[in-house]
Amino acid sequence: IFLRTSDVFTSEGLSVLDDLTQLTHLHEPAVLSSLQNRFDIDKIYTFTGPILIAVNPFKSIPGIYDEEVLKSFISTKPSTK
């Protein structure tokens, strides 16, 4: 049984999925683990198919509401950033 997603690191740091439907094992522990990983690197918005999940960061995140970032969530498909 896989309870968490595997942490994958690239040259830019922790790599996370932008869309939870891409998880290998789609169950509650994997979803929560992925949301935690994204939260840890200040990526508070996550797609789950057409649904956008927002996690309250309880802090200010510089650049989170820049025009480029906002446009990435308006597109029909999540960005690959």
Buried (B, 14 or more C-beta within 10 A) or exposed (E): EEEEBEEEEEEEEEEBBBBBEEBEEEEEEBBEBBBEBBBEEEBBBBBBEEEEEEEEEEEEEEEEEEEEBEEBEEEEEBEEE
